[in-house]
Amino acid sequence: MRYLHTMVRIQDVDASLHFYCDLLGLREMRRVDNDKGRFTLIFLAAPQDEIRSSSEHAPELELTWNWDPETYSGGRNFGHLAYETDDIYALCQCLMDDGVVINRPPRDGHMAFIKSPDGISIELLQKGEALAPAEPWSSMENQGSW
């Protein structure tokens, strides 16, 4: 058994790619447009998880965009995606500077939660040992659900 991908439905391709690629640093690996089914699949991978060999794909995030408008709710009941980062404080600051709410700040220097534009909960984990507690994170309160 091998983990292949996680699929989340999105409503705005540009907003989602900005969030996942520009802010989180994922890279688009491939895209599939299905005219008959009226949807687009966009497969993303973390830079350190890109294609490992010509026949094996990295674990991926599959963004599914249905061309006909739909309303999705209940992102929290999906669970969450998790990504490891080299510097959780720097990443959270970058996200916050771009208007992303840090729902669960990295008070412990180890874990934070944010949400995608479609309400998908995303856990950010510090690679290796937790960073020393630091402001403004140490005294920041939780915001909303995560």
DSSP file (Angstrom, degrees, kcal/mol; ACC not computed):
  #  RESIDUE AA STRUCTURE BP1 BP2  ACC     N-H-->O    O-->H-N    N-H-->O    O-->H-N    TCO  KAPPA ALPHA  PHI   PSI    X-CA   Y-CA   Z-CA
    1    1 A M              0   0    0      0, 0.0     2,-0.4     0, 0.0     0, 0.0   0.000 360.0 360.0 360.0 142.0    0.0    0.0    0.0
    2    2 A R        -     0   0    0      0, 0.0     2,-0.2     0, 0.0     0, 0.0  -0.995 360.0-114.0-143.3 133.0    1.2    3.5   -0.8
    3    3 A Y        +     0   0    0     -2,-0.4     3,-0.1     1,-0.2     0, 0.0  -0.483  35.9 174.5 -65.8 131.8   -0.4    6.9   -0.1
    4    4 A L        -     0   0    0      1,-0.3    56,-2.1    -2,-0.2     2,-0.3   0.846  46.6 -41.2-105.5 -60.7   -1.4    8.6   -3.4
    5    5 A H  E     -a   60   0A   0     54,-0.2     2,-0.4    56,-0.0    -1,-0.3  -0.990  35.4-125.1-163.8 166.6   -3.3   11.8   -2.8
    6    6 A T  E     -a   61   0A   0     54,-1.8    56,-3.6    -2,-0.3     2,-0.5  -0.981  28.6-147.8-118.2 136.1   -5.9   13.7   -0.9
    7    7 A M  E     +a   62   0A   0     -2,-0.4     2,-0.4    54,-0.2    56,-0.2  -0.897  17.8 175.7-109.8 133.6   -8.7   15.4   -2.8
    8    8 A V  E     -a   63   0A   0     54,-2.4    56,-2.6    -2,-0.5     2,-0.3  -0.994  27.9-126.1-130.1 142.4  -10.4   18.6   -1.9
    9    9 A R  E     -a   64   0A   0     -2,-0.4     2,-0.3    54,-0.2    56,-0.2  -0.675  28.5-165.2 -85.6 139.8  -13.1   20.4   -3.9
   10   10 A I  E     -a   65   0A   0     54,-2.6    56,-0.5    -2,-0.3     3,-0.1  -0.857  22.4-160.7-123.7 158.9  -12.4   24.1   -4.6
   11   11 A Q  S    S+     0   0    0     -2,-0.3     2,-0.4     1,-0.3    -1,-0.1   0.671  83.9  39.5-108.2 -25.2  -14.6   26.9   -5.9
   12   12 A D     >  -     0   0    0      1,-0.2     4,-2.4     2,-0.0    -1,-0.3  -0.934  60.1-166.4-133.6 107.6  -11.9   29.4   -7.2
   13   13 A V  H  > S+     0   0    0     -2,-0.4     4,-2.9     1,-0.2     5,-0.2   0.925  90.6  48.5 -59.5 -47.6   -8.9   28.0   -9.0
   14   14 A D  H  > S+     0   0    0      1,-0.2     4,-2.4     2,-0.2    -1,-0.2   0.928 113.3  45.9 -62.1 -46.6   -6.9   31.2   -8.8
   15   15 A A  H  > S+     0   0    0      1,-0.2     4,-2.2     2,-0.2    -1,-0.2   0.898 115.1  48.2 -63.1 -40.0   -7.5   31.8   -5.1
   16   16 A S  H  X S+     0   0    0     -4,-2.4     4,-3.1     2,-0.2     5,-0.3   0.917 112.2  47.2 -68.4 -43.3   -6.7   28.1   -4.4
   17   17 A L  H  X>S+     0   0    0     -4,-2.9     4,-2.5     2,-0.2     5,-1.3   0.883 111.2  52.3 -66.3 -37.4   -3.5   28.1   -6.4
   18   18 A H  I  <>S+     0   0    0     -4,-2.4     5,-2.0    -5,-0.2     4,-0.3   0.945 115.4  42.2 -59.7 -47.1   -2.4   31.4   -4.8
   19   19 A F  I  <>S+     0   0    0     -4,-2.2     5,-1.8     3,-0.2     4,-0.4   0.973 123.7  33.7 -64.8 -56.6   -2.9   29.9   -1.4
   20   20 A Y  I  <5S+     0   0    0     -4,-3.1     6,-2.5     3,-0.2    -3,-0.2   0.869 132.9  26.0 -72.9 -37.6   -1.4   26.4   -2.0
   21   21 A C  I  X5S+     0   0    0     -4,-2.5     4,-0.9    -5,-0.3    -3,-0.2   0.930 127.8  35.5 -93.3 -55.6    1.4   27.4   -4.4
   22   22 A D  I  4<S+     0   0    0     -5,-1.3    -3,-0.2    -4,-0.3    -4,-0.1   0.902 131.7  27.3 -69.4 -40.8    2.3   31.0   -3.8
   23   23 A L  I  4<S+     0   0    0     -5,-2.0    -3,-0.2    -4,-0.4    -4,-0.1   0.909 131.8  31.8 -91.1 -45.2    1.8   31.0    0.0
   24   24 A L  T  4<S-     0   0    0     -5,-1.8    -3,-0.2    -6,-0.2    -2,-0.1   0.672 101.5-124.6 -88.4 -17.0    2.4   27.4    1.0
   25   25 A G     <  +     0   0    0     -4,-0.9    -4,-0.2     1,-0.2    -3,-0.1   0.603  54.0 150.3  88.2  11.4    5.0   26.6   -1.7
   26   26 A L        -     0   0    0     -6,-2.5     2,-0.4    20,-0.1    20,-0.2  -0.346  37.0-135.3 -71.1 161.1    3.4   23.6   -3.3
   27   27 A R  E     -B   45   0A   0     18,-3.0    18,-2.1    -2,-0.0     2,-0.4  -0.947  14.0-115.7-122.1 140.7    4.1   23.0   -7.0
   28   28 A E  E     +B   44   0A   0     -2,-0.4    16,-0.3    16,-0.2     3,-0.1  -0.609  30.5 179.4 -73.6 125.2    1.6   22.1   -9.7
   29   29 A M  E     -     0   0A   0     14,-3.5     2,-0.3    -2,-0.4    -1,-0.2   0.823  61.2 -22.8 -95.3 -39.3    2.6   18.6  -11.0
   30   30 A R  E     -B   43   0A   0     13,-1.1    13,-2.8     2,-0.0    -1,-0.4  -0.978  52.3-143.7-166.6 163.7   -0.1   18.1  -13.7
   31   31 A R  E     -B   42   0A   0     -2,-0.3     2,-0.5    11,-0.2    11,-0.2  -0.999   7.2-164.2-139.6 138.3   -3.6   19.2  -14.7
   32   32 A V  E     -B   41   0A   0      9,-2.9     9,-3.0    -2,-0.4     2,-0.5  -0.981   3.3-162.7-127.4 119.7   -6.4   17.2  -16.2
   33   33 A D  E     -B   40   0A   0     -2,-0.5     2,-0.7     7,-0.2     7,-0.2  -0.891   3.6-164.3 -99.0 128.5   -9.4   18.9  -17.9
   34   34 A N  E  >> -B   39   0A   0      5,-3.2     5,-1.6    -2,-0.5     4,-1.4  -0.869   8.2-178.5-115.9  96.7  -12.4   16.6  -18.3
   35   35 A D  T  45S+     0   0    0     -2,-0.7    -1,-0.2     1,-0.2     3,-0.1   0.898  82.9  50.1 -61.8 -42.5  -14.8   18.2  -20.8
   36   36 A K  T  45S+     0   0    0      1,-0.2    -1,-0.2     2,-0.1    -2,-0.1   0.916 118.9  36.8 -64.7 -44.0  -17.4   15.4  -20.6
   37   37 A G  T  45S-     0   0    0      2,-0.1    -1,-0.2    30,-0.0    -2,-0.2   0.570 105.4-131.2 -84.6  -9.2  -17.5   15.4  -16.8
   38   38 A R  T  <5 +     0   0    0     -4,-1.4    29,-2.5     1,-0.2    30,-0.5   0.933  65.6 108.3  58.8  52.2  -17.1   19.3  -16.7
   39   39 A F  E   < -BC  34  66A   0     -5,-1.6    -5,-3.2    27,-0.2     2,-0.4  -0.982  55.7-141.6-150.4 161.7  -14.3   19.3  -14.1
   40   40 A T  E     -BC  33  65A   0     25,-2.3    25,-2.9    -2,-0.3     2,-0.5  -0.987   9.9-155.8-125.0 136.2  -10.6   20.0  -13.8
   41   41 A L  E     -BC  32  64A   0     -9,-3.0    -9,-2.9    -2,-0.4     2,-0.5  -0.955   8.5-171.0-110.6 129.4   -8.2   18.1  -11.6
   42   42 A I  E     -BC  31  63A   0     21,-2.5    21,-3.2    -2,-0.5     2,-0.5  -0.981   8.6-155.4-122.4 119.3   -5.0   19.9  -10.5
   43   43 A F  E     -BC  30  62A   0    -13,-2.8   -14,-3.5    -2,-0.5   -13,-1.1  -0.839  13.6-175.1-101.3 126.9   -2.3   17.8   -8.7
   44   44 A L  E     -BC  28  61A   0     17,-2.7    17,-2.5    -2,-0.5     2,-0.3  -0.865   4.6-174.3-119.4 151.4    0.1   19.6   -6.4
   45   45 A A  E     -B   27   0A   0    -18,-2.1   -18,-3.0    -2,-0.3    15,-0.1  -0.985  31.6-105.6-141.2 152.9    3.1   18.3   -4.4
   46   46 A A    >   -     0   0    0     13,-0.4     3,-2.2    -2,-0.3     4,-0.3  -0.512  38.3-114.2 -71.2 145.7    5.5   19.8   -1.9
   47   47 A P  G >  S+     0   0    0      0, 0.0     3,-1.1     0, 0.0    -1,-0.1   0.860 117.3  49.5 -52.5 -40.1    8.9   20.6   -3.3
   48   48 A Q  G 3  S+     0   0    0      1,-0.2    -2,-0.0     0, 0.0     0, 0.0   0.563 112.2  50.2 -77.9  -5.5   10.7   18.0   -1.2
   49   49 A D  G <  S+     0   0    0     -3,-2.2    -1,-0.2    10,-0.1     3,-0.2   0.237  80.4 133.8-112.4  11.2    8.1   15.4   -2.3
   50   50 A E  S <  S-     0   0    0     -3,-1.1    -4,-0.1    -4,-0.3    -6,-0.0   0.041  74.4 -39.9 -58.9 175.0    8.2   15.9   -6.1
   51   51 A I        -     0   0    0      1,-0.1     6,-0.2     7,-0.1    -1,-0.2  -0.019  53.0-163.5 -43.8 127.4    8.4   13.0   -8.5
   52   52 A R        -     0   0    0      4,-1.1     2,-0.3     1,-0.2    -1,-0.1   0.769  69.6  -8.5 -89.1 -29.5   10.8   10.4   -7.0
   53   53 A S  B >  S-D   56   0B   0      3,-1.3     3,-0.5     5,-0.0    -1,-0.2  -0.930  82.3 -89.7-154.8 175.1   11.3    8.4  -10.2
   54   54 A S  T 3  S+     0   0    0     -2,-0.3     3,-0.0     1,-0.2    -3,-0.0   0.734 126.1  36.0 -66.2 -20.1    9.9    8.4  -13.7
   55   55 A S  T 3  S+     0   0    0      1,-0.1     2,-0.5     2,-0.0    -1,-0.2   0.513 107.6  69.8-110.7  -6.2    7.2    5.8  -12.7
   56   56 A E  B <   -D   53   0B   0     -3,-0.5    -3,-1.3     0, 0.0    -4,-1.1  -0.952  64.7-153.0-121.0 124.3    6.4    6.9   -9.1
   57   57 A H        -     0   0    0     -2,-0.5     3,-0.1    -6,-0.2    -7,-0.1  -0.627  22.2-113.9 -91.1 152.5    4.6   10.1   -8.2
   58   58 A A        -     0   0    0     -2,-0.2    -7,-0.1     1,-0.2     2,-0.1  -0.300  49.7 -77.3 -70.8 163.0    5.0   11.9   -4.9
   59   59 A P        -     0   0    0      0, 0.0   -13,-0.4     0, 0.0     2,-0.3  -0.455  66.7-163.3 -58.1 137.3    2.1   12.1   -2.4
   60   60 A E  E     -a    5   0A   0    -56,-2.1   -54,-1.8   -15,-0.1     2,-0.6  -0.851  28.8-130.7-130.5 160.5   -0.1   14.8   -3.9
   61   61 A L  E     -aC   6  44A   0    -17,-2.5   -17,-2.7    -2,-0.3     2,-0.7  -0.965  26.6-152.5-105.5 121.4   -3.0   17.1   -3.1
   62   62 A E  E     -aC   7  43A   0    -56,-3.6   -54,-2.4    -2,-0.6     2,-0.6  -0.865   4.3-160.1 -98.9 114.9   -5.7   16.9   -5.8
   63   63 A L  E     -aC   8  42A   0    -21,-3.2   -21,-2.5    -2,-0.7     2,-0.6  -0.848   7.9-159.9 -91.8 124.4   -7.7   20.0   -6.2
   64   64 A T  E     -aC   9  41A   0    -56,-2.6   -54,-2.6    -2,-0.6     2,-0.6  -0.927   7.5-172.3-110.1 118.8  -11.0   19.3   -7.9
   65   65 A W  E     -aC  10  40A   0    -25,-2.9   -25,-2.3    -2,-0.6     2,-0.5  -0.932  10.3-154.8-112.8 111.2  -12.8   22.2   -9.6
   66   66 A N  E     - C   0  39A   0     -2,-0.6   -27,-0.2   -56,-0.5     4,-0.2  -0.733  11.6-143.3 -83.3 127.8  -16.3   21.4  -10.9
   67   67 A W  S    S+     0   0    0    -29,-2.5    -1,-0.1    -2,-0.5   -28,-0.1   0.796  83.9  72.9 -66.8 -29.7  -17.1   23.8  -13.7
   68   68 A D  S    S-     0   0    0    -30,-0.5    -2,-0.1     1,-0.1     0, 0.0  -0.758 101.1-102.6 -86.8 128.9  -20.8   24.1  -12.7
   69   69 A P        +     0   0    0      0, 0.0     2,-0.3     0, 0.0    -2,-0.1  -0.184  48.7 169.8 -56.1 135.9  -21.1   26.3   -9.5
   70   70 A E        -     0   0    0     -4,-0.2     2,-0.5   -59,-0.0    -4,-0.0  -0.958  31.1-126.7-139.2 156.6  -21.7   24.3   -6.3
   71   71 A T        -     0   0    0     -2,-0.3     2,-0.4     2,-0.0   -60,-0.0  -0.939  24.6-165.0-107.4 125.8  -21.7   25.3   -2.7
   72   72 A Y        +     0   0    0     -2,-0.5     2,-0.3   -63,-0.0     3,-0.1  -0.884  12.2 169.8-109.2 140.7  -19.5   23.2   -0.4
   73   73 A S        +     0   0    0     -2,-0.4    46,-0.0     1,-0.1    45,-0.0  -0.904  47.1  55.9-138.6 169.6  -19.8   23.2    3.4
   74   74 A G    >>  +     0   0    0     -2,-0.3     3,-1.0     3,-0.1     4,-0.5   0.821  47.1 159.1  79.6  31.6  -18.4   21.2    6.2
   75   75 A G  H >> S+     0   0    0      1,-0.3     3,-1.0     2,-0.2     4,-0.5   0.826  73.4  61.0 -54.5 -31.4  -14.7   21.6    5.5
   76   76 A R  H >4 S+     0   0    0      1,-0.2     3,-1.2     2,-0.2    -1,-0.3   0.859  94.3  60.4 -66.7 -34.6  -14.0   20.7    9.1
   77   77 A N  H <4 S+     0   0    0     -3,-1.0    -1,-0.2     1,-0.3    -2,-0.2   0.651  93.0  68.4 -71.3 -10.4  -15.7   17.3    8.8
   78   78 A F  H << S-     0   0    0     -3,-1.0     2,-0.5    -4,-0.5    -1,-0.3   0.839 101.9-136.9 -67.5 -34.0  -13.0   16.5    6.2
   79   79 A G    <<  -     0   0    0     -3,-1.2    42,-0.5    -4,-0.5     2,-0.3  -0.963  36.4 -68.5 108.3-125.6  -10.3   16.5    8.9
   80   80 A H  E     -e  121   0C   0     -2,-0.5     2,-0.3    -3,-0.1    42,-0.2  -0.994  25.8-121.3-160.2 161.2   -7.2   18.3    7.9
   81   81 A L  E     -e  122   0C   0     40,-2.0    42,-3.5    -2,-0.3     2,-0.4  -0.732  30.6-150.1 -94.9 154.3   -4.1   18.3    5.6
   82   82 A A  E     +e  123   0C   0     -2,-0.3     2,-0.4    40,-0.2    42,-0.2  -0.996  15.3 179.3-133.2 134.1   -0.7   18.4    7.3
   83   83 A Y  E     -e  124   0C   0     40,-2.4    42,-2.6    -2,-0.4     2,-0.3  -0.991  21.1-136.7-132.6 140.9    2.5   19.9    6.1
   84   84 A E  E     -e  125   0C   0     -2,-0.4     2,-0.3    40,-0.2    42,-0.2  -0.746  24.1-167.3 -92.9 142.6    5.9   20.1    7.7
   85   85 A T  E     -e  126   0C   0     40,-2.7    42,-3.0    -2,-0.3     3,-0.3  -0.958  29.1-133.5-133.6 151.0    7.8   23.4    7.5
   86   86 A D  S    S+     0   0    0     -2,-0.3     2,-0.3     1,-0.3    -1,-0.1   0.816 102.9  18.6 -70.6 -31.2   11.4   24.5    8.2
   87   87 A D     >  -     0   0    0      1,-0.1     4,-2.4    38,-0.1    -1,-0.3  -0.789  63.1-174.4-145.5  96.2   10.3   27.6   10.1
   88   88 A I  H  > S+     0   0    0     -3,-0.3     4,-2.5    -2,-0.3     5,-0.2   0.840  87.2  53.4 -62.6 -34.9    6.8   27.6   11.4
   89   89 A Y  H  > S+     0   0    0      2,-0.2     4,-2.3     1,-0.2    -1,-0.2   0.934 110.3  45.9 -67.0 -45.0    7.1   31.2   12.7
   90   90 A A  H  > S+     0   0    0      2,-0.2     4,-2.4     1,-0.2    -2,-0.2   0.913 114.4  48.3 -64.0 -42.9    8.3   32.6    9.3
   91   91 A L  H  X S+     0   0    0     -4,-2.4     4,-2.6     2,-0.2     5,-0.2   0.940 112.2  48.2 -64.4 -46.3    5.6   30.7    7.4
   92   92 A C  H  X S+     0   0    0     -4,-2.5     4,-2.8     1,-0.2    -1,-0.2   0.890 111.8  50.6 -62.0 -38.5    2.8   31.9    9.7
   93   93 A Q  H  X S+     0   0    0     -4,-2.3     4,-2.7     2,-0.2    -1,-0.2   0.926 110.7  48.8 -64.7 -43.9    4.1   35.4    9.5
   94   94 A C  H  X S+     0   0    0     -4,-2.4     4,-1.0     2,-0.2    -2,-0.2   0.923 114.0  46.3 -59.9 -45.7    4.1   35.2    5.7
   95   95 A L  H ><>S+     0   0    0     -4,-2.6     5,-2.5     1,-0.2     3,-0.7   0.930 113.3  48.3 -63.2 -46.1    0.6   33.8    5.6
   96   96 A M  H ><5S+     0   0    0     -4,-2.8     3,-1.9     1,-0.2    -2,-0.2   0.888 106.6  57.0 -62.7 -40.3   -0.7   36.4    8.1
   97   97 A D  H 3<5S+     0   0    0     -4,-2.7    -1,-0.2     1,-0.3    -2,-0.2   0.765 106.4  51.5 -61.9 -24.9    0.9   39.2    6.1
   98   98 A D  T <<5S-     0   0    0     -4,-1.0    -1,-0.3    -3,-0.7    -2,-0.2   0.250 128.9 -96.7 -96.7  11.6   -1.1   38.0    3.1
   99   99 A G  T < 5S+     0   0    0     -3,-1.9     2,-0.4     1,-0.3    -3,-0.2   0.515  74.9 144.1  92.1   5.1   -4.4   38.1    5.1
  100  100 A V      < -     0   0    0     -5,-2.5     2,-0.4    -6,-0.2    -1,-0.3  -0.659  49.2-127.8 -80.1 129.9   -4.6   34.4    6.1
  101  101 A V        -     0   0    0     -2,-0.4     2,-1.1    14,-0.2    14,-0.5  -0.614   9.3-140.0 -76.3 130.8   -6.1   34.0    9.6
  102  102 A I        -     0   0    0     -2,-0.4    12,-0.2     1,-0.2    41,-0.1  -0.798  21.5-174.5 -90.3  97.0   -3.9   31.8   11.9
  103  103 A N  S    S+     0   0    0     -2,-1.1    40,-2.5    10,-0.8    11,-0.2   0.886  78.8  21.3 -65.1 -41.4   -6.7   29.9   13.6
  104  104 A R  B    S-F  113   0C   0      9,-1.9     9,-1.7    38,-0.2    -1,-0.3  -0.895  90.4-144.7-128.0  99.7   -4.4   28.1   16.1
  105  105 A P        -     0   0    0      0, 0.0     2,-2.1     0, 0.0     3,-0.3  -0.186  25.8-105.4 -64.1 157.2   -1.2   30.1   16.4
  106  106 A P    >   +     0   0    0      0, 0.0     3,-2.0     0, 0.0     6,-0.2  -0.329  59.1 153.0 -80.6  58.5    2.1   28.2   16.9
  107  107 A R  T 3  S+     0   0    0     -2,-2.1    27,-0.2     1,-0.3     5,-0.1   0.823  74.2  47.4 -56.7 -32.6    2.3   29.1   20.6
  108  108 A D  T 3  S-     0   0    0      3,-0.4    -1,-0.3    -3,-0.3     4,-0.1   0.387 111.7-118.6 -91.4   2.7    4.4   26.0   21.3
  109  109 A G  S <  S+     0   0    0     -3,-2.0    22,-2.4     2,-0.2   -21,-0.2   0.627 100.6  71.3  71.0  11.4    6.8   26.6   18.4
  110  110 A H  S    S+     0   0    0      1,-0.3    16,-2.8    20,-0.2     2,-0.4   0.704  91.4  30.5-126.7 -39.3    5.6   23.3   16.9
  111  111 A M  E     + G   0 125C   0     14,-0.2    -3,-0.4    -6,-0.1    -1,-0.3  -0.979  48.2 165.6-139.0 140.6    2.0   23.4   15.5
  112  112 A A  E     - G   0 124C   0     12,-2.1    12,-3.1    -2,-0.4     2,-0.4  -0.958  19.3-145.4-142.5 160.2   -0.4   25.8   13.9
  113  113 A F  E     +FG 104 123C   0     -9,-1.7    -9,-1.9    -2,-0.3   -10,-0.8  -0.992  20.6 164.8-129.9 140.7   -3.7   25.6   12.1
  114  114 A I  E     - G   0 122C   0      8,-2.2     8,-2.9    -2,-0.4     2,-0.4  -0.803  27.4-123.9-134.8 177.3   -5.0   27.7    9.2
  115  115 A K  E     - G   0 121C   0    -14,-0.5     6,-0.2    -2,-0.3   -14,-0.2  -0.979  16.8-126.2-129.4 146.6   -7.8   27.2    6.7
  116  116 A S    >   -     0   0    0      4,-2.1     3,-2.2    -2,-0.4  -100,-0.1  -0.246  43.0 -92.6 -75.0 171.7   -7.8   27.3    2.9
  117  117 A P  T 3  S+     0   0    0      0, 0.0    -1,-0.1     0, 0.0  -101,-0.1   0.725 130.1  52.6 -58.9 -19.3  -10.1   29.6    0.9
  118  118 A D  T 3  S-     0   0    0      2,-0.1   -43,-0.1  -102,-0.0  -109,-0.1   0.247 124.3-101.8-101.2  12.4  -12.5   26.7    0.8
  119  119 A G    <   +     0   0    0     -3,-2.2     2,-0.4     1,-0.3   -46,-0.0   0.647  67.8 152.7  81.7  15.5  -12.5   26.1    4.6
  120  120 A I        -     0   0    0    -42,-0.1    -4,-2.1     1,-0.0     2,-0.3  -0.681  45.5-125.4 -80.4 127.9  -10.2   23.1    4.6
  121  121 A S  E     -eG  80 115C   0    -42,-0.5   -40,-2.0   -46,-0.5     2,-0.5  -0.565  27.5-166.8 -75.7 132.0   -8.3   22.8    7.9
  122  122 A I  E     -eG  81 114C   0     -8,-2.9    -8,-2.2    -2,-0.3     2,-0.5  -0.983   9.0-151.3-127.2 124.5   -4.5   22.7    7.4
  123  123 A E  E     -eG  82 113C   0    -42,-3.5   -40,-2.4    -2,-0.5     2,-0.5  -0.806   7.6-159.0 -94.0 131.3   -2.1   21.7   10.2
  124  124 A L  E     -eG  83 112C   0    -12,-3.1   -12,-2.1    -2,-0.5     2,-0.4  -0.951  10.6-167.8-109.8 128.0    1.4   23.2    9.9
  125  125 A L  E     -eG  84 111C   0    -42,-2.6   -40,-2.7    -2,-0.5     2,-0.3  -0.952  23.0-119.6-121.4 135.0    4.1   21.4   11.9
  126  126 A Q  E     -e   85   0C   0    -16,-2.8     2,-0.2    -2,-0.4   -40,-0.2  -0.537  34.0-118.2 -68.7 129.5    7.7   22.5   12.7
  127  127 A K  S    S-     0   0    0    -42,-3.0     2,-0.1    -2,-0.3   -39,-0.1  -0.510  77.9 -15.0 -68.5 134.5   10.3   20.2   11.2
  128  128 A G  S    S+     0   0    0     -2,-0.2     3,-0.1    -3,-0.0    -2,-0.1  -0.446 123.7   7.5  74.0-143.4   12.4   18.6   13.9
  129  129 A E  S    S-     0   0    0     -2,-0.1   -20,-0.0     1,-0.1     2,-0.0  -0.350  88.4 -95.2 -72.4 151.9   12.4   20.0   17.4
  130  130 A A        -     0   0    0      1,-0.1   -20,-0.2    -2,-0.1   -21,-0.1  -0.336  41.1-113.6 -62.2 146.4    9.9   22.8   18.3
  131  131 A L        -     0   0    0    -22,-2.4    -1,-0.1     1,-0.1     3,-0.1  -0.456  42.3 -88.4 -75.1 156.7   11.2   26.3   18.1
  132  132 A A        -     0   0    0     -2,-0.1    -1,-0.1     1,-0.1   -23,-0.1  -0.406  56.2 -90.9 -63.2 140.9   11.5   28.3   21.4
  133  133 A P        +     0   0    0      0, 0.0     2,-0.3     0, 0.0    -1,-0.1  -0.262  58.7 174.3 -53.6 138.8    8.3   30.1   22.3
  134  134 A A     >  -     0   0    0    -27,-0.2     4,-2.1    -3,-0.1     3,-0.3  -0.988  22.3 -72.5-148.8 153.0    8.3   33.6   20.9
  135  135 A E  T  4 S+     0   0    0     -2,-0.3   -28,-0.0     1,-0.3     0, 0.0  -0.603 104.1  26.3 -84.3 151.7    6.1   36.6   20.5
  136  136 A P  T >4 S+     0   0    0      0, 0.0     3,-0.6     0, 0.0     4,-0.5  -1.000 125.9  51.7 -83.9  -3.0    3.7   37.5   19.0
  137  137 A W  G >4 S+     0   0    0     -3,-0.3     3,-1.1     1,-0.2    -2,-0.3   0.855  99.1  62.9 -64.6 -39.7    2.8   33.8   18.8
  138  138 A S  G 3< S+     0   0    0     -4,-2.1    -1,-0.2     1,-0.3    -3,-0.1   0.835 113.6  33.0 -57.9 -35.7    3.1   32.9   22.5
  139  139 A S  G <  S+     0   0    0     -3,-0.6    -1,-0.3    -5,-0.1     2,-0.2   0.364  90.7 118.2-105.0   5.7    0.3   35.3   23.6
  140  140 A M    <   -     0   0    0     -3,-1.1     2,-0.2    -4,-0.5   -33,-0.1  -0.534  56.4-137.2 -76.2 136.0   -1.9   34.9   20.5
  141  141 A E        -     0   0    0     -2,-0.2     2,-0.1     1,-0.1    -1,-0.1  -0.491  26.1 -95.0 -85.9 158.7   -5.4   33.5   21.0
  142  142 A N        -     0   0    0     -2,-0.2     2,-0.4   -38,-0.1   -38,-0.2  -0.416  36.9-151.2 -66.2 150.2   -7.1   31.0   18.8
  143  143 A Q        -     0   0    0    -40,-2.5    -1,-0.0   -41,-0.1   -42,-0.0  -0.990  50.6 -35.1-128.8 123.6   -9.5   32.4   16.2
  144  144 A G  S    S-     0   0    0     -2,-0.4     2,-0.2     2,-0.0    -2,-0.0  -0.182  98.1 -38.7  66.4-159.9  -12.5   30.6   14.8
  145  145 A S              0   0    0      1,-0.1   -42,-0.1    -3,-0.1   -41,-0.1  -0.632 360.0 360.0-100.0 159.8  -12.5   26.8   14.4
  146  146 A W              0   0    0     -2,-0.2   -32,-0.1   -43,-0.1    -1,-0.1   0.295 360.0 360.0-150.0 360.0   -9.7   24.7   13.2
